[in-house]
């Protein structure tokens, strides 16, 4: 059994005439181009320490298979706004209970809206397994207060990247990645 000991977050944006190369450029911008990324589902491991990207990258070796949660979107439609975000929700009992990560990507909404939605998704998934009563029809800001007031969720956050496609119609890719560091 291998449970990640650390996690870090990074983001990037890439532009190129070819879709695949725009993704490569986004990976380079995020510092992740030399690794073989394998996307996994959205569980924040118990006890995983959140570290900075600068602290996390030295743990990785070029060519290594690296597990991650990734939000990604791309466009080549001039003027189109795109955004990608990873949300995080950590329980008070982080040593015993897993948390949640959520990936969300969108077209046509702001980076701020995308980020709040991703954070909401992660917090809602955690709240449902912790039996925190809430009204799913209320706005995120109201539910966030309910979650935090319960004392069972101690941290929610998100990281977001957004961009608008230039008039030249080159592909633009945005990514946000939660990277797991194995012990």
MDAnalysis code that builds the backbone (N, CA, C; Angstrom):
import MDAnalysis as mda
import numpy as np

u = mda.Universe.empty(549, n_residues=183, atom_resindex=np.repeat(np.arange(183), 3), trajectory=True)
u.add_TopologyAttr("name", ["N", "CA", "C"] * 183)
u.add_TopologyAttr("resid", np.arange(1, 184))
u.add_TopologyAttr("resname", ["UNK", "UNK", "UNK", "UNK", "UNK", "UNK", "UNK", "UNK", "UNK", "UNK", "UNK", "UNK", "UNK", "UNK", "UNK", "UNK", "UNK", "UNK", "UNK", "UNK", "UNK", "UNK", "UNK", "UNK", "UNK", "UNK", "UNK", "UNK", "UNK", "UNK", "UNK", "UNK", "UNK", "UNK", "UNK", "UNK", "UNK", "UNK", "UNK", "UNK", "UNK", "UNK", "UNK", "UNK", "UNK", "UNK", "UNK", "UNK", "UNK", "UNK", "UNK", "UNK", "UNK", "UNK", "UNK", "UNK", "UNK", "UNK", "UNK", "UNK", "UNK", "UNK", "UNK", "UNK", "UNK", "UNK", "UNK", "UNK", "UNK", "UNK", "UNK", "UNK", "UNK", "UNK", "UNK", "UNK", "UNK", "UNK", "UNK", "UNK", "UNK", "UNK", "UNK", "UNK", "UNK", "UNK", "UNK", "UNK", "UNK", "UNK", "UNK", "UNK", "UNK", "UNK", "UNK", "UNK", "UNK", "UNK", "UNK", "UNK", "UNK", "UNK", "UNK", "UNK", "UNK", "UNK", "UNK", "UNK", "UNK", "UNK", "UNK", "UNK", "UNK", "UNK", "UNK", "UNK", "UNK", "UNK", "UNK", "UNK", "UNK", "UNK", "UNK", "UNK", "UNK", "UNK", "UNK", "UNK", "UNK", "UNK", "UNK", "UNK", "UNK", "UNK", "UNK", "UNK", "UNK", "UNK", "UNK", "UNK", "UNK", "UNK", "UNK", "UNK", "UNK", "UNK", "UNK", "UNK", "UNK", "UNK", "UNK", "UNK", "UNK", "UNK", "UNK", "UNK", "UNK", "UNK", "UNK", "UNK", "UNK", "UNK", "UNK", "UNK", "UNK", "UNK", "UNK", "UNK", "UNK", "UNK", "UNK", "UNK", "UNK", "UNK", "UNK", "UNK", "UNK", "UNK", "UNK", "UNK", "UNK", "UNK", "UNK"])
u.atoms.positions = np.array([
    [0.845, -1.173, 0.000],
    [0.000, 0.000, 0.000],
    [0.896, 1.243, 0.000],
    [0.629, 2.144, -0.929],
    [1.380, 3.386, -1.011],
    [0.405, 4.541, -0.877],
    [0.571, 5.314, 0.186],
    [-0.263, 6.492, 0.417],
    [0.646, 7.714, 0.323],
    [0.283, 8.683, -0.521],
    [1.122, 9.874, -0.644],
    [1.354, 10.564, 0.699],
    [2.595, 11.006, 0.903],
    [2.967, 11.684, 2.140],
    [2.815, 13.192, 2.028],
    [2.917, 13.696, 0.797],
    [2.876, 15.133, 0.567],
    [2.067, 15.405, -0.697],
    [1.617, 16.633, -0.815],
    [0.892, 17.063, -2.003],
    [1.247, 18.522, -2.269],
    [1.370, 18.853, -3.549],
    [1.545, 20.263, -3.891],
    [0.680, 20.598, -5.098],
    [0.442, 21.879, -5.267],
    [-0.438, 22.376, -6.317],
    [0.350, 23.270, -7.258],
    [0.023, 23.175, -8.540],
    [0.659, 24.020, -9.538],
    [-0.314, 24.279, -10.679],
    [0.002, 25.258, -11.492],
    [-0.874, 25.594, -12.617],
    [-0.036, 26.105, -13.775],
    [-0.628, 26.071, -14.965],
    [0.094, 26.546, -16.127],
    [-0.827, 26.892, -17.274],
    [-0.268, 27.630, -18.218],
    [-0.990, 28.039, -19.414],
    [-0.037, 27.912, -20.594],
    [-0.521, 27.351, -21.701],
    [0.306, 27.207, -22.893],
    [-0.444, 27.606, -24.141],
    [0.280, 28.193, -25.095],
    [-0.318, 28.647, -26.359],
    [0.538, 28.121, -27.507],
    [-0.134, 27.565, -28.525],
    [0.584, 27.087, -29.708],
    [-0.423, 26.825, -30.824],
    [0.044, 26.744, -32.051],
    [-0.850, 26.470, -33.177],
    [-1.393, 25.038, -33.139],
    [-0.686, 24.142, -32.453],
    [-1.136, 22.756, -32.303],
    [-1.666, 22.517, -30.892],
    [-2.785, 21.825, -30.812],
    [-3.430, 21.559, -29.521],
    [-2.500, 20.812, -28.562],
    [-1.864, 19.735, -29.036],
    [-0.992, 18.942, -28.171],
    [0.179, 19.774, -27.644],
    [0.760, 20.586, -28.502],
    [1.901, 21.392, -28.071],
    [1.453, 22.461, -27.077],
    [0.236, 22.970, -27.221],
    [-0.240, 23.945, -26.226],
    [-0.347, 23.284, -24.851],
    [-0.746, 22.001, -24.831],
    [-0.785, 21.254, -23.563],
    [0.633, 21.087, -23.011],
    [1.578, 20.733, -23.864],
    [2.978, 20.605, -23.447],
    [3.489, 21.920, -22.865],
    [3.134, 23.029, -23.495],
    [3.577, 24.339, -23.007],
    [2.956, 24.655, -21.644],
    [1.707, 24.239, -21.446],
    [1.068, 24.422, -20.134],
    [1.777, 23.575, -19.078],
    [2.145, 22.343, -19.440],
    [2.895, 21.487, -18.504],
    [4.237, 22.130, -18.151],
    [4.908, 22.691, -19.150],
    [6.185, 23.370, -18.889],
    [5.981, 24.546, -17.949],
    [4.944, 25.327, -18.207],
    [4.655, 26.487, -17.367],
    [4.401, 26.061, -15.922],
    [3.778, 24.895, -15.745],
    [3.475, 24.377, -14.403],
    [4.659, 23.643, -13.776],
    [5.729, 23.429, -14.545],
    [6.898, 22.709, -14.027],
    [6.781, 21.200, -14.095],
    [5.810, 20.690, -14.860],
    [5.528, 19.254, -14.849],
    [5.846, 18.518, -16.154],
    [6.446, 19.186, -17.119],
    [6.697, 18.561, -18.422],
    [7.595, 17.324, -18.372],
    [8.589, 17.211, -17.468],
    [9.478, 16.051, -17.524],
    [8.932, 14.764, -16.878],
    [7.654, 14.776, -16.466],
    [7.120, 13.629, -15.734],
    [5.987, 12.959, -16.499],
    [5.762, 11.685, -16.226],
    [4.645, 10.938, -16.790],
    [3.489, 11.016, -15.804],
    [2.525, 11.856, -16.123],
    [1.420, 12.113, -15.197],
    [0.316, 11.074, -15.369],
    [-0.141, 10.555, -14.251],
    [-1.258, 9.615, -14.216],
    [-2.339, 10.249, -13.354],
    [-3.489, 10.512, -13.964],
    [-4.559, 11.131, -13.189],
    [-5.305, 10.082, -12.380],
    [-5.667, 10.470, -11.178],
    [-6.393, 9.598, -10.257],
    [-7.635, 10.322, -9.769],
    [-8.471, 9.605, -9.040],
    [-9.680, 10.225, -8.496],
    [-9.310, 11.202, -7.390],
    [-10.289, 11.738, -6.733],
    [-10.127, 12.983, -5.990],
    [-10.065, 12.853, -4.478],
    [-9.282, 11.949, -3.971],
    [-9.166, 11.786, -2.519],
    [-7.898, 12.462, -2.007],
    [-8.057, 13.337, -1.027],
    [-6.925, 13.950, -0.334],
    [-6.523, 12.979, 0.770],
    [-5.336, 12.359, 0.672],
    [-4.951, 11.333, 1.645],
    [-4.873, 11.869, 3.078],
    [-5.279, 11.044, 4.050],
    [-5.108, 11.448, 5.444],
    [-3.625, 11.713, 5.721],
    [-3.350, 12.688, 6.516],
    [-1.990, 13.047, 6.937],
    [-1.097, 13.601, 5.844],
    [-1.557, 13.718, 4.621],
    [-0.696, 14.278, 3.577],
    [-0.399, 15.731, 3.883],
    [0.868, 16.067, 3.854],
    [1.305, 17.437, 4.133],
    [1.211, 18.264, 2.856],
    [0.588, 19.426, 2.952],
    [0.511, 20.329, 1.813],
    [1.785, 21.169, 1.801],
    [2.530, 21.066, 0.687],
    [3.781, 21.803, 0.546],
    [3.703, 22.685, -0.701],
    [4.634, 23.589, -0.842],
    [4.655, 24.463, -2.016],
    [5.183, 23.683, -3.225],
    [4.901, 24.199, -4.385],
    [5.420, 23.612, -5.619],
    [6.952, 23.608, -5.589],
    [7.545, 24.678, -5.123],
    [9.003, 24.779, -5.059],
    [9.592, 23.703, -4.151],
    [8.883, 23.375, -3.068],
    [9.340, 22.302, -2.180],
    [9.112, 20.929, -2.802],
    [8.018, 20.786, -3.561],
    [7.625, 19.486, -4.073],
    [8.374, 19.003, -5.284],
    [8.677, 19.891, -6.219],
    [9.326, 19.465, -7.468],
    [10.640, 18.709, -7.253],
    [11.498, 19.084, -6.302],
    [12.748, 18.333, -6.112],
    [12.550, 16.864, -5.691],
    [11.361, 16.508, -5.207],
    [11.095, 15.114, -4.861],
    [10.907, 14.245, -6.102],
    [10.671, 14.873, -7.255],
    [10.366, 14.138, -8.481],
    [11.594, 14.013, -9.362],
    [11.628, 12.920, -10.164],
    [12.733, 12.681, -11.093],
    [12.200, 12.631, -12.516],
    [12.928, 13.185, -13.482],
    [12.475, 13.143, -14.876],
    [12.136, 11.714, -15.311],
    [11.010, 11.572, -15.987],
    [10.550, 10.267, -16.448],
    [9.718, 9.502, -15.431],
    [9.705, 9.969, -14.198],
    [8.961, 9.290, -13.128],
    [7.459, 9.301, -13.414],
    [6.786, 8.221, -13.026],
    [5.329, 8.186, -13.067],
    [4.845, 8.928, -11.825],
    [4.062, 9.967, -12.055],
    [3.617, 10.853, -10.978],
    [2.087, 10.868, -10.966],
    [1.514, 10.577, -9.814],
    [0.063, 10.581, -9.666],
    [-0.420, 11.990, -9.357],
    [-1.558, 12.325, -9.943],
    [-2.063, 13.686, -9.756],
    [-3.572, 13.738, -9.995],
    [-4.159, 14.833, -9.566],
    [-5.525, 15.211, -9.920],
    [-5.362, 16.445, -10.799],
    [-5.920, 16.391, -12.011],
    [-5.709, 17.478, -12.973],
    [-7.024, 18.001, -13.526],
    [-7.135, 19.323, -13.554],
    [-8.211, 19.998, -14.273],
    [-7.563, 20.615, -15.505],
    [-8.186, 20.420, -16.668],
    [-7.579, 20.868, -17.924],
    [-8.667, 21.257, -18.910],
    [-8.447, 22.334, -19.614],
    [-9.337, 22.692, -20.708],
    [-8.551, 23.483, -21.741],
    [-9.069, 23.479, -22.959],
    [-8.403, 24.182, -24.038],
    [-9.415, 24.708, -25.040],
    [-8.977, 25.694, -25.832],
    [-9.825, 26.252, -26.885],
    [-8.943, 26.874, -27.955],
    [-9.515, 27.033, -29.137],
    [-8.873, 27.831, -30.186],
    [-9.883, 28.798, -30.796],
    [-10.945, 29.068, -30.052],
    [-11.993, 29.988, -30.496],
    [-11.641, 31.395, -30.001],
    [-11.340, 32.315, -30.923],
    [-10.953, 33.672, -30.521],
    [-11.977, 34.307, -29.564],
    [-11.465, 34.896, -28.490],
    [-12.297, 35.584, -27.514],
    [-12.929, 34.688, -26.460],
    [-12.791, 33.381, -26.604],
    [-13.419, 32.477, -25.633],
    [-12.598, 32.417, -24.346],
    [-13.287, 32.555, -23.208],
    [-12.681, 32.480, -21.885],
    [-12.740, 31.045, -21.394],
    [-11.607, 30.523, -20.894],
    [-11.565, 29.176, -20.333],
    [-10.954, 29.238, -18.938],
    [-11.298, 28.257, -18.122],
    [-10.754, 28.201, -16.764],
    [-10.697, 26.748, -16.293],
    [-9.711, 26.462, -15.458],
    [-9.565, 25.153, -14.829],
    [-9.216, 25.389, -13.368],
    [-9.729, 24.526, -12.489],
    [-9.496, 24.708, -11.064],
    [-9.491, 23.369, -10.346],
    [-8.708, 23.284, -9.288],
    [-8.745, 22.152, -8.365],
    [-9.135, 22.712, -7.006],
    [-10.206, 22.146, -6.434],
    [-10.665, 22.534, -5.110],
    [-10.153, 21.553, -4.066],
    [-10.097, 21.995, -2.824],
    [-9.593, 21.189, -1.712],
    [-10.489, 21.368, -0.501],
    [-10.781, 20.261, 0.186],
    [-11.484, 20.305, 1.471],
    [-10.802, 19.313, 2.408],
    [-10.354, 19.809, 3.564],
    [-9.619, 18.997, 4.528],
    [-10.428, 18.911, 5.819],
    [-10.629, 17.685, 6.334],
    [-11.387, 17.546, 7.579],
    [-10.553, 17.888, 8.806],
    [-11.245, 18.199, 9.885],
    [-10.584, 18.486, 11.162],
    [-9.774, 17.272, 11.607],
    [-10.277, 16.091, 11.343],
    [-9.602, 14.851, 11.734],
    [-8.728, 14.336, 10.596],
    [-7.910, 15.217, 10.031],
    [-7.118, 14.895, 8.848],
    [-6.193, 13.699, 9.046],
    [-5.789, 13.438, 10.270],
    [-4.939, 12.280, 10.534],
    [-5.662, 10.961, 10.400],
    [-6.991, 11.002, 10.514],
    [-7.784, 9.770, 10.474],
    [-8.691, 9.706, 9.256],
    [-9.111, 10.838, 8.761],
    [-10.142, 10.927, 7.721],
    [-9.550, 11.556, 6.460],
    [-9.885, 10.990, 5.315],
    [-9.444, 11.602, 4.058],
    [-10.271, 12.855, 3.772],
    [-9.712, 13.691, 2.947],
    [-10.412, 14.872, 2.463],
    [-10.750, 14.676, 0.993],
    [-11.079, 15.777, 0.326],
    [-11.440, 15.701, -1.089],
    [-10.734, 16.767, -1.901],
    [-10.409, 16.379, -3.110],
    [-9.964, 17.287, -4.158],
    [-11.040, 17.234, -5.227],
    [-11.246, 18.315, -5.926],
    [-12.207, 18.290, -7.039],
    [-11.591, 19.021, -8.211],
    [-11.780, 18.474, -9.380],
    [-11.309, 19.148, -10.579],
    [-12.514, 19.669, -11.349],
    [-12.399, 20.884, -11.813],
    [-13.489, 21.510, -12.558],
    [-12.868, 22.357, -13.661],
    [-13.445, 22.277, -14.825],
    [-12.991, 23.097, -15.942],
    [-14.218, 23.630, -16.661],
    [-14.062, 24.823, -17.228],
    [-15.241, 25.469, -17.792],
    [-14.875, 26.365, -18.968],
    [-15.902, 26.699, -19.705],
    [-15.802, 27.643, -20.810],
    [-16.840, 28.722, -20.553],
    [-16.431, 29.971, -20.651],
    [-17.386, 31.065, -20.568],
    [-17.671, 31.623, -19.190],
    [-17.003, 31.134, -18.147],
    [-17.158, 31.745, -16.823],
    [-15.792, 32.243, -16.361],
    [-15.787, 33.118, -15.404],
    [-14.532, 33.697, -14.925],
    [-13.730, 32.668, -14.127],
    [-12.450, 32.954, -13.987],
    [-11.607, 32.113, -13.150],
    [-12.094, 32.091, -11.714],
    [-12.572, 33.232, -11.231],
    [-13.091, 33.315, -9.861],
    [-14.281, 32.375, -9.668],
    [-15.222, 32.410, -10.605],
    [-16.397, 31.535, -10.519],
    [-15.995, 30.061, -10.605],
    [-15.077, 29.750, -11.488],
    [-14.602, 28.377, -11.643],
    [-13.961, 27.889, -10.342],
    [-13.122, 28.726, -9.740],
    [-12.453, 28.357, -8.499],
    [-13.414, 28.138, -7.354],
    [-14.381, 29.042, -7.215],
    [-15.371, 28.866, -6.143],
    [-16.180, 27.596, -6.346],
    [-16.500, 27.290, -7.595],
    [-17.272, 26.083, -7.870],
    [-16.472, 24.830, -7.508],
    [-15.181, 24.808, -7.861],
    [-14.333, 23.661, -7.522],
    [-14.210, 23.491, -6.007],
    [-14.035, 24.603, -5.308],
    [-13.938, 24.557, -3.844],
    [-15.243, 24.048, -3.239],
    [-16.359, 24.523, -3.764],
    [-17.681, 24.088, -3.330],
    [-17.848, 22.584, -3.534],
    [-17.438, 22.083, -4.703],
    [-17.558, 20.643, -4.973],
    [-16.801, 19.812, -3.940],
    [-15.544, 20.192, -3.666],
    [-14.737, 19.441, -2.704],
    [-15.361, 19.485, -1.311],
    [-15.787, 20.673, -0.884],
    [-16.379, 20.819, 0.453],
    [-17.696, 20.059, 0.564],
    [-18.485, 20.080, -0.484],
    [-19.771, 19.374, -0.457],
    [-19.566, 17.864, -0.375],
    [-18.602, 17.343, -1.149],
    [-18.329, 15.892, -1.069],
    [-17.893, 15.508, 0.337],
    [-17.039, 16.323, 0.958],
    [-16.595, 16.029, 2.315],
    [-17.752, 16.152, 3.305],
    [-18.559, 17.176, 3.158],
    [-19.687, 17.378, 4.073],
    [-20.661, 16.209, 4.028],
    [-20.867, 15.633, 2.849],
    [-21.832, 14.530, 2.747],
    [-21.350, 13.276, 3.470],
    [-20.046, 13.005, 3.487],
    [-19.586, 11.805, 4.205],
    [-19.411, 12.058, 5.695],
    [-19.407, 13.341, 6.087],
    [-19.259, 13.677, 7.507],
    [-20.594, 14.006, 8.153],
    [-21.660, 13.798, 7.410],
    [-23.016, 14.034, 7.912],
    [-23.232, 15.456, 8.432],
    [-22.677, 16.417, 7.718],
    [-22.908, 17.821, 8.063],
    [-24.179, 18.244, 7.334],
    [-25.219, 18.621, 8.070],
    [-26.465, 19.015, 7.405],
    [-26.308, 20.360, 6.690],
    [-26.792, 20.405, 5.458],
    [-26.735, 21.644, 4.697],
    [-27.823, 21.625, 3.637],
    [-28.162, 22.798, 3.171],
    [-29.144, 22.946, 2.107],
    [-28.392, 23.122, 0.794],
    [-28.451, 22.146, -0.112],
    [-27.693, 22.245, -1.359],
    [-28.145, 23.387, -2.268],
    [-29.297, 23.970, -1.973],
    [-29.811, 25.066, -2.800],
    [-29.277, 26.438, -2.377],
    [-28.620, 26.522, -1.218],
    [-28.081, 27.809, -0.785],
    [-26.785, 28.114, -1.525],
    [-26.406, 29.358, -1.534],
    [-25.180, 29.786, -2.214],
    [-23.955, 29.222, -1.500],
    [-22.854, 29.080, -2.254],
    [-21.615, 28.530, -1.714],
    [-21.165, 29.285, -0.471],
    [-21.222, 30.606, -0.452],
    [-20.748, 31.377, 0.691],
    [-21.522, 31.029, 1.963],
    [-22.815, 30.762, 1.832],
    [-23.614, 30.365, 2.992],
    [-23.250, 28.957, 3.453],
    [-23.134, 28.032, 2.504],
    [-22.774, 26.651, 2.863],
    [-21.365, 26.589, 3.429],
    [-20.464, 27.404, 2.906],
    [-19.099, 27.433, 3.431],
    [-19.113, 27.760, 4.911],
    [-19.932, 28.712, 5.336],
    [-20.031, 29.079, 6.744],
    [-20.590, 27.932, 7.584],
    [-21.566, 27.207, 7.030],
    [-22.127, 26.038, 7.731],
    [-21.049, 24.981, 7.913],
    [-20.296, 24.700, 6.842],
    [-19.243, 23.681, 6.905],
    [-18.182, 24.043, 7.938],
    [-17.719, 25.286, 7.905],
    [-16.671, 25.704, 8.828],
    [-17.183, 25.768, 10.265],
    [-18.443, 26.199, 10.447],
    [-19.022, 26.279, 11.783],
    [-19.211, 24.893, 12.409],
    [-19.313, 23.869, 11.583],
    [-19.486, 22.511, 12.109],
    [-18.262, 22.050, 12.888],
    [-17.105, 22.652, 12.622],
    [-15.865, 22.237, 13.271],
    [-15.293, 20.964, 12.682],
    [-15.979, 20.376, 11.707],
    [-15.525, 19.123, 11.107],
    [-14.684, 19.346, 9.847],
    [-14.828, 20.516, 9.222],
    [-14.033, 20.871, 8.044],
    [-13.204, 22.082, 8.432],
    [-11.862, 21.946, 8.344],
    [-11.015, 23.042, 8.818],
    [-10.406, 23.861, 7.692],
    [-10.420, 23.330, 6.471],
    [-9.790, 24.079, 5.394],
    [-10.468, 23.782, 4.076],
    [-10.807, 24.838, 3.356],
    [-11.228, 24.713, 1.968],
    [-10.456, 25.765, 1.179],
    [-10.092, 25.408, -0.041],
    [-9.375, 26.348, -0.897],
    [-9.458, 25.869, -2.340],
    [-8.884, 26.645, -3.228],
    [-8.797, 26.238, -4.628],
    [-7.626, 26.946, -5.292],
    [-7.172, 26.370, -6.401],
    [-6.187, 27.007, -7.259],
    [-6.785, 27.001, -8.655],
    [-6.694, 28.128, -9.347],
    [-7.358, 28.291, -10.638],
    [-6.415, 28.939, -11.643],
    [-6.561, 28.537, -12.899],
    [-5.889, 29.180, -14.025],
    [-6.951, 29.489, -15.068],
    [-6.913, 30.694, -15.619],
    [-7.878, 31.056, -16.661],
    [-7.171, 31.858, -17.735],
    [-7.781, 31.903, -18.912],
    [-7.198, 32.641, -20.032],
    [-8.278, 32.908, -21.069],
    [-7.986, 33.854, -21.944],
    [-8.867, 34.173, -23.059],
    [-8.075, 33.935, -24.343],
    [-8.684, 33.230, -25.284],
    [-8.028, 32.922, -26.554],
    [-7.839, 34.201, -27.377],
    [-6.631, 34.382, -27.893],
    [-6.318, 35.557, -28.721],
    [-7.056, 35.508, -30.053],
    [-7.056, 36.627, -30.732],
    [-7.732, 36.751, -32.024],
    [-7.110, 35.868, -33.099],
    [-5.850, 35.425, -32.905],
    [-5.184, 34.621, -33.925],
    [-5.669, 33.169, -33.971],
    [-6.432, 32.744, -32.977],
    [-7.014, 31.409, -32.976],
    [-6.044, 30.282, -32.672],
    [-4.892, 30.588, -32.085],
    [-3.988, 29.518, -31.651],
    [-4.621, 28.786, -30.477],
    [-4.265, 27.524, -30.320],
    [-4.758, 26.755, -29.181],
    [-4.185, 27.317, -27.891],
    [-5.034, 27.396, -26.888],
    [-4.603, 27.788, -25.548],
    [-5.119, 26.727, -24.582],
    [-4.237, 26.264, -23.716],
    [-4.575, 25.231, -22.732],
    [-4.265, 25.764, -21.346],
    [-5.188, 25.559, -20.413],
    [-4.934, 25.879, -19.009],
    [-5.059, 24.595, -18.198],
    [-4.162, 24.454, -17.231],
    [-4.175, 23.278, -16.350],
    [-3.978, 23.726, -14.912],
    [-4.557, 22.959, -14.002],
    [-4.265, 23.059, -12.579],
    [-4.082, 21.625, -12.108],
    [-3.016, 21.387, -11.334],
    [-2.665, 20.026, -10.970],
    [-2.342, 19.941, -9.476],
    [-2.946, 18.953, -8.818],
    [-2.579, 18.577, -7.456],
    [-1.657, 17.361, -7.607],
    [-0.413, 17.490, -7.210],
    [0.603, 16.464, -7.434],
    [0.879, 15.713, -6.129],
    [0.780, 14.390, -6.190],
    [1.052, 13.547, -5.025],
    [2.534, 13.177, -4.984],
    [3.142, 13.326, -3.819],
    [4.519, 12.928, -3.599],
    [4.499, 11.673, -2.749],
    [5.051, 10.604, -3.282],
    [5.060, 9.326, -2.561],
    [6.209, 9.291, -1.565],
    [6.034, 8.507, -0.488],
    [7.097, 8.448, 0.532],
    [8.371, 7.820, 0.003],
])
